[in-house]
Amino acid sequence: MVGRYHLFLCTGPTCSQQGAEETLHALQRALIERGLQRHGVRVTLCRCLGQCGNGPNIVIYPEGAWYSHVDERGAHDIVENHFVGGTLVSRLLHEPLDPD
């Protein structure tokens, strides 16, 4: 693992309708399988990341990487590639839009 991470997963109404709970469970399973749930990766649920319609949304620090449309497969890929391999999952990357 490259370093310590803090992941924020949106569980607001829109992301919840788009599968945030399933994404959370897949993420937790993958973290446990890799032994990262206690070492290196902190998961925080948040109410809204302001990217409704692109969910489920995840932002990861310290990089500030935004991922959108994260399903169960995507959660697994983030654990394997981002956390373990140290590379971004390009197919899920999203540039957040700030509302005016």
N, CA, C and O atoms as CSV, one atom per row, in Angstrom:
chain,resi,resn,atom,element,x,y,z
A,1,MET,N,N,0.844,-1.182,0.000
A,1,MET,CA,C,0.000,0.000,0.000
A,1,MET,C,C,0.880,1.233,0.000
A,1,MET,O,O,1.892,1.284,0.699
A,2,VAL,N,N,0.496,2.217,-0.779
A,2,VAL,CA,C,1.308,3.399,-0.972
A,2,VAL,C,C,1.245,4.348,0.219
A,2,VAL,O,O,2.258,4.972,0.534
A,3,GLY,N,N,0.124,4.488,0.886
A,3,GLY,CA,C,0.007,5.430,1.998
A,3,GLY,C,C,-1.327,5.318,2.686
A,3,GLY,O,O,-2.083,4.372,2.465
A,4,ARG,N,N,-1.609,6.295,3.523
A,4,ARG,CA,C,-2.890,6.336,4.230
A,4,ARG,C,C,-3.897,7.147,3.422
A,4,ARG,O,O,-3.551,8.126,2.762
A,5,TYR,N,N,-5.149,6.712,3.492
A,5,TYR,CA,C,-6.199,7.349,2.702
A,5,TYR,C,C,-7.419,7.628,3.559
A,5,TYR,O,O,-7.696,6.919,4.526
A,6,HIS,N,N,-8.143,8.677,3.187
A,6,HIS,CA,C,-9.446,8.975,3.786
A,6,HIS,C,C,-10.443,9.077,2.646
A,6,HIS,O,O,-10.335,9.951,1.785
A,7,LEU,N,N,-11.401,8.188,2.650
A,7,LEU,CA,C,-12.397,8.072,1.586
A,7,LEU,C,C,-13.733,8.582,2.106
A,7,LEU,O,O,-14.170,8.207,3.194
A,8,PHE,N,N,-14.378,9.435,1.324
A,8,PHE,CA,C,-15.721,9.916,1.638
A,8,PHE,C,C,-16.675,9.338,0.602
A,8,PHE,O,O,-16.492,9.530,-0.600
A,9,LEU,N,N,-17.689,8.634,1.075
A,9,LEU,CA,C,-18.700,8.028,0.206
A,9,LEU,C,C,-20.021,8.741,0.437
A,9,LEU,O,O,-20.511,8.805,1.564
A,10,CYS,N,N,-20.594,9.274,-0.629
A,10,CYS,CA,C,-21.876,9.961,-0.532
A,10,CYS,C,C,-23.005,8.957,-0.301
A,10,CYS,O,O,-23.136,7.965,-1.017
A,11,THR,N,N,-23.806,9.241,0.710
A,11,THR,CA,C,-24.991,8.425,0.993
A,11,THR,C,C,-26.242,9.299,1.011
A,11,THR,O,O,-27.241,8.965,1.647
A,12,GLY,N,N,-26.169,10.421,0.304
A,12,GLY,CA,C,-27.333,11.295,0.188
A,12,GLY,C,C,-28.446,10.613,-0.588
A,12,GLY,O,O,-28.258,9.508,-1.096
A,13,PRO,N,N,-29.600,11.255,-0.686
A,13,PRO,CA,C,-30.758,10.622,-1.310
A,13,PRO,C,C,-30.510,10.134,-2.742
A,13,PRO,O,O,-30.897,9.015,-3.079
A,14,THR,N,N,-29.884,10.938,-3.575
A,14,THR,CA,C,-29.687,10.544,-4.972
A,14,THR,C,C,-28.686,9.401,-5.075
A,14,THR,O,O,-28.936,8.422,-5.778
A,15,CYS,N,N,-27.555,9.514,-4.380
A,15,CYS,CA,C,-26.555,8.437,-4.431
A,15,CYS,C,C,-27.118,7.146,-3.833
A,15,CYS,O,O,-26.808,6.050,-4.301
A,16,SER,N,N,-27.944,7.286,-2.801
A,16,SER,CA,C,-28.572,6.090,-2.220
A,16,SER,C,C,-29.462,5.401,-3.238
A,16,SER,O,O,-29.463,4.174,-3.333
A,17,GLN,N,N,-30.222,6.181,-4.003
A,17,GLN,CA,C,-31.073,5.607,-5.049
A,17,GLN,C,C,-30.242,4.981,-6.162
A,17,GLN,O,O,-30.728,4.104,-6.878
A,18,GLN,N,N,-29.001,5.420,-6.314
A,18,GLN,CA,C,-28.133,4.922,-7.372
A,18,GLN,C,C,-27.219,3.794,-6.888
A,18,GLN,O,O,-26.318,3.377,-7.616
A,19,GLY,N,N,-27.443,3.291,-5.656
A,19,GLY,CA,C,-26.724,2.107,-5.199
A,19,GLY,C,C,-25.604,2.322,-4.201
A,19,GLY,O,O,-24.718,1.475,-4.087
A,20,ALA,N,N,-25.616,3.431,-3.474
A,20,ALA,CA,C,-24.536,3.722,-2.521
A,20,ALA,C,C,-24.377,2.635,-1.455
A,20,ALA,O,O,-23.254,2.324,-1.057
A,21,GLU,N,N,-25.477,2.061,-0.993
A,21,GLU,CA,C,-25.382,1.030,0.040
A,21,GLU,C,C,-24.657,-0.210,-0.484
A,21,GLU,O,O,-23.814,-0.777,0.211
A,22,GLU,N,N,-24.980,-0.626,-1.691
A,22,GLU,CA,C,-24.303,-1.777,-2.295
A,22,GLU,C,C,-22.820,-1.475,-2.517
A,22,GLU,O,O,-21.964,-2.337,-2.315
A,23,THR,N,N,-22.528,-0.239,-2.935
A,23,THR,CA,C,-21.143,0.176,-3.114
A,23,THR,C,C,-20.397,0.129,-1.788
A,23,THR,O,O,-19.265,-0.350,-1.727
A,24,LEU,N,N,-21.024,0.620,-0.732
A,24,LEU,CA,C,-20.410,0.593,0.601
A,24,LEU,C,C,-20.083,-0.831,1.024
A,24,LEU,O,O,-18.977,-1.099,1.494
A,25,HIS,N,N,-21.032,-1.746,0.863
A,25,HIS,CA,C,-20.800,-3.142,1.268
A,25,HIS,C,C,-19.667,-3.771,0.461
A,25,HIS,O,O,-18.837,-4.490,1.016
A,26,ALA,N,N,-19.628,-3.507,-0.838
A,26,ALA,CA,C,-18.550,-4.041,-1.677
A,26,ALA,C,C,-17.208,-3.449,-1.262
A,26,ALA,O,O,-16.200,-4.154,-1.217
A,27,LEU,N,N,-17.199,-2.180,-0.964
A,27,LEU,CA,C,-15.984,-1.508,-0.515
A,27,LEU,C,C,-15.492,-2.112,0.797
A,27,LEU,O,O,-14.305,-2.404,0.944
A,28,GLN,N,N,-16.397,-2.298,1.738
A,28,GLN,CA,C,-16.025,-2.886,3.028
A,28,GLN,C,C,-15.475,-4.303,2.861
A,28,GLN,O,O,-14.484,-4.661,3.498
A,29,ARG,N,N,-16.109,-5.103,2.015
A,29,ARG,CA,C,-15.619,-6.464,1.769
A,29,ARG,C,C,-14.213,-6.455,1.193
A,29,ARG,O,O,-13.350,-7.210,1.640
A,30,ALA,N,N,-13.982,-5.601,0.198
A,30,ALA,CA,C,-12.670,-5.529,-0.443
A,30,ALA,C,C,-11.602,-5.036,0.522
A,30,ALA,O,O,-10.471,-5.521,0.494
A,31,LEU,N,N,-11.948,-4.079,1.374
A,31,LEU,CA,C,-10.984,-3.579,2.371
A,31,LEU,C,C,-10.628,-4.659,3.379
A,31,LEU,O,O,-9.468,-4.789,3.769
A,32,ILE,N,N,-11.619,-5.432,3.802
A,32,ILE,CA,C,-11.377,-6.523,4.747
A,32,ILE,C,C,-10.499,-7.591,4.103
A,32,ILE,O,O,-9.554,-8.081,4.720
A,33,GLU,N,N,-10.818,-7.952,2.853
A,33,GLU,CA,C,-10.027,-8.964,2.148
A,33,GLU,C,C,-8.557,-8.568,2.049
A,33,GLU,O,O,-7.679,-9.429,2.115
A,34,ARG,N,N,-8.283,-7.290,1.894
A,34,ARG,CA,C,-6.913,-6.795,1.760
A,34,ARG,C,C,-6.302,-6.363,3.096
A,34,ARG,O,O,-5.150,-5.931,3.147
A,35,GLY,N,N,-7.080,-6.482,4.175
A,35,GLY,CA,C,-6.574,-6.094,5.492
A,35,GLY,C,C,-6.396,-4.595,5.662
A,35,GLY,O,O,-5.590,-4.160,6.484
A,36,LEU,N,N,-7.130,-3.805,4.903
A,36,LEU,CA,C,-6.970,-2.357,4.937
A,36,LEU,C,C,-7.985,-1.650,5.814
A,36,LEU,O,O,-7.876,-0.441,6.019
A,37,GLN,N,N,-8.971,-2.370,6.340
A,37,GLN,CA,C,-10.024,-1.732,7.111
A,37,GLN,C,C,-9.504,-1.112,8.396
A,37,GLN,O,O,-10.114,-0.174,8.909
A,38,ARG,N,N,-8.403,-1.603,8.927
A,38,ARG,CA,C,-7.835,-1.055,10.162
A,38,ARG,C,C,-6.530,-0.315,9.927
A,38,ARG,O,O,-6.077,0.441,10.786
A,39,HIS,N,N,-5.932,-0.529,8.777
A,39,HIS,CA,C,-4.619,0.053,8.519
A,39,HIS,C,C,-4.609,0.794,7.188
A,39,HIS,O,O,-4.627,0.173,6.125
A,40,GLY,N,N,-4.581,2.084,7.247
A,40,GLY,CA,C,-4.352,2.848,6.033
A,40,GLY,C,C,-5.550,3.446,5.348
A,40,GLY,O,O,-5.397,4.444,4.643
A,41,VAL,N,N,-6.758,2.884,5.514
A,41,VAL,CA,C,-7.916,3.430,4.809
A,41,VAL,C,C,-9.035,3.722,5.813
A,41,VAL,O,O,-9.506,2.839,6.530
A,42,ARG,N,N,-9.433,4.978,5.833
A,42,ARG,CA,C,-10.539,5.407,6.689
A,42,ARG,C,C,-11.724,5.739,5.787
A,42,ARG,O,O,-11.573,6.480,4.816
A,43,VAL,N,N,-12.896,5.198,6.098
A,43,VAL,CA,C,-14.098,5.430,5.306
A,43,VAL,C,C,-15.071,6.278,6.122
A,43,VAL,O,O,-15.411,5.939,7.255
A,44,THR,N,N,-15.508,7.379,5.529
A,44,THR,CA,C,-16.484,8.248,6.167
A,44,THR,C,C,-17.677,8.399,5.231
A,44,THR,O,O,-17.514,8.709,4.051
A,45,LEU,N,N,-18.860,8.180,5.756
A,45,LEU,CA,C,-20.079,8.396,4.980
A,45,LEU,C,C,-20.457,9.858,5.105
A,45,LEU,O,O,-20.364,10.441,6.185
A,46,CYS,N,N,-20.883,10.450,3.997
A,46,CYS,CA,C,-21.302,11.841,4.037
A,46,CYS,C,C,-22.650,11.977,3.343
A,46,CYS,O,O,-23.032,11.148,2.518
A,47,ARG,N,N,-23.339,13.011,3.688
A,47,ARG,CA,C,-24.700,13.211,3.212
A,47,ARG,C,C,-24.773,13.646,1.753
A,47,ARG,O,O,-25.678,13.227,1.031
A,48,CYS,N,N,-23.832,14.483,1.306
A,48,CYS,CA,C,-23.875,14.934,-0.084
A,48,CYS,C,C,-22.521,15.490,-0.496
A,48,CYS,O,O,-21.902,16.251,0.249
A,49,LEU,N,N,-22.067,15.113,-1.675
A,49,LEU,CA,C,-20.840,15.658,-2.250
A,49,LEU,C,C,-21.147,16.655,-3.365
A,49,LEU,O,O,-20.238,17.151,-4.030
A,50,GLY,N,N,-22.430,16.945,-3.566
A,50,GLY,CA,C,-22.822,17.951,-4.541
A,50,GLY,C,C,-22.687,17.539,-5.994
A,50,GLY,O,O,-22.610,18.393,-6.877
A,51,GLN,N,N,-22.657,16.245,-6.251
A,51,GLN,CA,C,-22.522,15.750,-7.623
A,51,GLN,C,C,-23.692,14.835,-7.979
A,51,GLN,O,O,-23.512,13.803,-8.625
A,52,CYS,N,N,-24.872,15.219,-7.556
A,52,CYS,CA,C,-26.070,14.417,-7.760
A,52,CYS,C,C,-26.235,14.066,-9.237
A,52,CYS,O,O,-25.979,14.882,-10.122
A,53,GLY,N,N,-26.662,12.850,-9.473
A,53,GLY,CA,C,-26.845,12.373,-10.836
A,53,GLY,C,C,-25.636,11.615,-11.359
A,53,GLY,O,O,-25.718,10.970,-12.404
A,54,ASN,N,N,-24.511,11.683,-10.648
A,54,ASN,CA,C,-23.304,10.969,-11.047
A,54,ASN,C,C,-22.945,9.876,-10.049
A,54,ASN,O,O,-21.851,9.315,-10.107
A,55,GLY,N,N,-23.849,9.577,-9.150
A,55,GLY,CA,C,-23.527,8.691,-8.037
A,55,GLY,C,C,-23.593,7.219,-8.365
A,55,GLY,O,O,-24.002,6.799,-9.448
A,56,PRO,N,N,-23.174,6.464,-7.385
A,56,PRO,CA,C,-22.569,6.885,-6.133
A,56,PRO,C,C,-21.208,7.555,-6.352
A,56,PRO,O,O,-20.416,7.154,-7.205
A,57,ASN,N,N,-20.972,8.597,-5.538
A,57,ASN,CA,C,-19.751,9.384,-5.639
A,57,ASN,C,C,-18.826,9.108,-4.466
A,57,ASN,O,O,-19.270,8.884,-3.340
A,58,ILE,N,N,-17.527,9.128,-4.755
A,58,ILE,CA,C,-16.485,8.933,-3.746
A,58,ILE,C,C,-15.402,9.963,-4.001
A,58,ILE,O,O,-15.042,10.224,-5.149
A,59,VAL,N,N,-14.881,10.548,-2.930
A,59,VAL,CA,C,-13.689,11.388,-3.042
A,59,VAL,C,C,-12.654,10.834,-2.069
A,59,VAL,O,O,-12.982,10.476,-0.938
A,60,ILE,N,N,-11.411,10.767,-2.515
A,60,ILE,CA,C,-10.342,10.153,-1.731
A,60,ILE,C,C,-9.222,11.157,-1.511
A,60,ILE,O,O,-8.718,11.775,-2.450
A,61,TYR,N,N,-8.848,11.301,-0.253
A,61,TYR,CA,C,-7.723,12.153,0.112
A,61,TYR,C,C,-6.599,11.284,0.633
A,61,TYR,O,O,-6.872,10.265,1.268
A,62,PRO,N,N,-5.334,11.642,0.392
A,62,PRO,CA,C,-4.857,13.003,0.191
A,62,PRO,C,C,-4.871,13.485,-1.255
A,62,PRO,O,O,-4.673,14.677,-1.486
A,63,GLU,N,N,-5.095,12.617,-2.237
A,63,GLU,CA,C,-5.026,13.042,-3.642
A,63,GLU,C,C,-6.147,13.987,-4.043
A,63,GLU,O,O,-5.963,14.827,-4.924
A,64,GLY,N,N,-7.293,13.862,-3.412
A,64,GLY,CA,C,-8.457,14.616,-3.845
A,64,GLY,C,C,-9.051,14.032,-5.111
A,64,GLY,O,O,-9.646,14.755,-5.910
A,65,ALA,N,N,-8.895,12.727,-5.303
A,65,ALA,CA,C,-9.426,12.040,-6.488
A,65,ALA,C,C,-10.933,11.827,-6.324
A,65,ALA,O,O,-11.397,11.328,-5.298
A,66,TRP,N,N,-11.680,12.212,-7.348
A,66,TRP,CA,C,-13.134,12.037,-7.370
A,66,TRP,C,C,-13.483,10.876,-8.290
A,66,TRP,O,O,-13.010,10.792,-9.424
A,67,TYR,N,N,-14.318,9.989,-7.777
A,67,TYR,CA,C,-14.833,8.877,-8.570
A,67,TYR,C,C,-16.353,8.952,-8.587
A,67,TYR,O,O,-16.980,9.245,-7.569
A,68,SER,N,N,-16.941,8.686,-9.747
A,68,SER,CA,C,-18.395,8.713,-9.894
A,68,SER,C,C,-18.889,7.431,-10.525
A,68,SER,O,O,-18.130,6.688,-11.146
A,69,HIS,N,N,-20.180,7.185,-10.354
A,69,HIS,CA,C,-20.836,5.983,-10.871
A,69,HIS,C,C,-20.116,4.733,-10.336
A,69,HIS,O,O,-19.883,3.777,-11.077
A,70,VAL,N,N,-19.771,4.755,-9.047
A,70,VAL,CA,C,-19.020,3.654,-8.450
A,70,VAL,C,C,-19.983,2.552,-8.016
A,70,VAL,O,O,-20.719,2.698,-7.040
A,71,ASP,N,N,-19.962,1.453,-8.756
A,71,ASP,CA,C,-20.775,0.292,-8.410
A,71,ASP,C,C,-19.906,-0.699,-7.626
A,71,ASP,O,O,-18.799,-0.361,-7.208
A,72,GLU,N,N,-20.408,-1.914,-7.430
A,72,GLU,CA,C,-19.667,-2.913,-6.653
A,72,GLU,C,C,-18.325,-3.247,-7.308
A,72,GLU,O,O,-17.311,-3.351,-6.617
A,73,ARG,N,N,-18.310,-3.413,-8.618
A,73,ARG,CA,C,-17.052,-3.684,-9.323
A,73,ARG,C,C,-16.090,-2.510,-9.176
A,73,ARG,O,O,-14.893,-2.699,-8.959
A,74,GLY,N,N,-16.623,-1.304,-9.295
A,74,GLY,CA,C,-15.800,-0.107,-9.150
A,74,GLY,C,C,-15.181,0.004,-7.772
A,74,GLY,O,O,-14.027,0.410,-7.637
A,75,ALA,N,N,-15.947,-0.359,-6.739
A,75,ALA,CA,C,-15.421,-0.322,-5.370
A,75,ALA,C,C,-14.235,-1.273,-5.246
A,75,ALA,O,O,-13.216,-0.930,-4.647
A,76,HIS,N,N,-14.373,-2.457,-5.809
A,76,HIS,CA,C,-13.282,-3.437,-5.788
A,76,HIS,C,C,-12.070,-2.899,-6.549
A,76,HIS,O,O,-10.938,-3.029,-6.083
A,77,ASP,N,N,-12.301,-2.298,-7.712
A,77,ASP,CA,C,-11.204,-1.758,-8.514
A,77,ASP,C,C,-10.482,-0.622,-7.801
A,77,ASP,O,O,-9.262,-0.499,-7.909
A,78,ILE,N,N,-11.221,0.206,-7.075
A,78,ILE,CA,C,-10.595,1.297,-6.316
A,78,ILE,C,C,-9.683,0.730,-5.237
A,78,ILE,O,O,-8.569,1.217,-5.046
A,79,VAL,N,N,-10.147,-0.291,-4.535
A,79,VAL,CA,C,-9.300,-0.897,-3.496
A,79,VAL,C,C,-8.041,-1.488,-4.128
A,79,VAL,O,O,-6.931,-1.228,-3.664
A,80,GLU,N,N,-8.212,-2.277,-5.181
A,80,GLU,CA,C,-7.064,-2.957,-5.794
A,80,GLU,C,C,-6.094,-2.001,-6.483
A,80,GLU,O,O,-4.878,-2.138,-6.349
A,81,ASN,N,N,-6.631,-1.042,-7.213
A,81,ASN,CA,C,-5.770,-0.156,-7.999
A,81,ASN,C,C,-5.315,1.080,-7.233
A,81,ASN,O,O,-4.119,1.363,-7.162
A,82,HIS,N,N,-6.257,1.812,-6.664
A,82,HIS,CA,C,-5.911,3.059,-6.001
A,82,HIS,C,C,-5.169,2.797,-4.689
A,82,HIS,O,O,-4.081,3.332,-4.473
A,83,PHE,N,N,-5.750,1.981,-3.821
A,83,PHE,CA,C,-5.160,1.777,-2.497
A,83,PHE,C,C,-3.975,0.826,-2.508
A,83,PHE,O,O,-2.949,1.110,-1.890
A,84,VAL,N,N,-4.100,-0.286,-3.192
A,84,VAL,CA,C,-3.025,-1.284,-3.198
A,84,VAL,C,C,-1.979,-0.956,-4.266
A,84,VAL,O,O,-0.778,-0.971,-3.994
A,85,GLY,N,N,-2.441,-0.661,-5.475
A,85,GLY,CA,C,-1.513,-0.445,-6.581
A,85,GLY,C,C,-0.990,0.968,-6.734
A,85,GLY,O,O,0.015,1.195,-7.407
A,86,GLY,N,N,-1.674,1.928,-6.105
A,86,GLY,CA,C,-1.226,3.309,-6.190
A,86,GLY,C,C,-1.530,3.995,-7.507
A,86,GLY,O,O,-0.901,5.002,-7.836
A,87,THR,N,N,-2.498,3.462,-8.281
A,87,THR,CA,C,-2.872,4.082,-9.549
A,87,THR,C,C,-4.361,4.426,-9.549
A,87,THR,O,O,-5.169,3.726,-8.939
A,88,LEU,N,N,-4.705,5.485,-10.221
A,88,LEU,CA,C,-6.099,5.905,-10.306
A,88,LEU,C,C,-6.882,4.971,-11.217
A,88,LEU,O,O,-6.322,4.366,-12.131
A,89,VAL,N,N,-8.178,4.859,-10.962
A,89,VAL,CA,C,-9.071,4.060,-11.801
A,89,VAL,C,C,-9.692,5.031,-12.808
A,89,VAL,O,O,-10.724,5.645,-12.536
A,90,SER,N,N,-9.061,5.159,-13.955
A,90,SER,CA,C,-9.408,6.211,-14.915
A,90,SER,C,C,-10.860,6.157,-15.394
A,90,SER,O,O,-11.468,7.203,-15.622
A,91,ARG,N,N,-11.420,4.969,-15.548
A,91,ARG,CA,C,-12.792,4.879,-16.068
A,91,ARG,C,C,-13.823,5.450,-15.098
A,91,ARG,O,O,-14.948,5.741,-15.504
A,92,LEU,N,N,-13.464,5.618,-13.825
A,92,LEU,CA,C,-14.381,6.140,-12.821
A,92,LEU,C,C,-14.074,7.579,-12.404
A,92,LEU,O,O,-14.852,8.195,-11.675
A,93,LEU,N,N,-12.941,8.114,-12.868
A,93,LEU,CA,C,-12.558,9.466,-12.471
A,93,LEU,C,C,-13.589,10.473,-12.932
A,93,LEU,O,O,-14.200,10.324,-13.990
A,94,HIS,N,N,-13.772,11.502,-12.118
A,94,HIS,CA,C,-14.777,12.519,-12.407
A,94,HIS,C,C,-14.244,13.867,-11.934
A,94,HIS,O,O,-13.750,13.995,-10.813
A,95,GLU,N,N,-14.348,14.853,-12.788
A,95,GLU,CA,C,-14.012,16.219,-12.405
A,95,GLU,C,C,-15.266,16.865,-11.829
A,95,GLU,O,O,-16.228,17.097,-12.561
A,96,PRO,N,N,-15.271,17.162,-10.520
A,96,PRO,CA,C,-16.493,17.684,-9.912
A,96,PRO,C,C,-16.882,19.040,-10.476
A,96,PRO,O,O,-16.033,19.889,-10.747
A,97,LEU,N,N,-18.170,19.219,-10.642
A,97,LEU,CA,C,-18.707,20.492,-11.102
A,97,LEU,C,C,-19.166,21.273,-9.885
A,97,LEU,O,O,-19.960,20.778,-9.085
A,98,ASP,N,N,-18.671,22.485,-9.746
A,98,ASP,CA,C,-19.085,23.332,-8.647
A,98,ASP,C,C,-20.286,24.137,-9.092
A,98,ASP,O,O,-20.226,24.841,-10.101
A,99,PRO,N,N,-21.392,24.039,-8.339
A,99,PRO,CA,C,-22.581,24.828,-8.723
A,99,PRO,C,C,-22.297,26.321,-8.580
A,99,PRO,O,O,-21.625,26.747,-7.640
A,100,ASP,N,N,-22.805,27.093,-9.503
A,100,ASP,CA,C,-22.626,28.561,-9.454
A,100,ASP,C,C,-23.610,29.179,-8.505
A,100,ASP,O,O,-23.615,30.398,-8.329
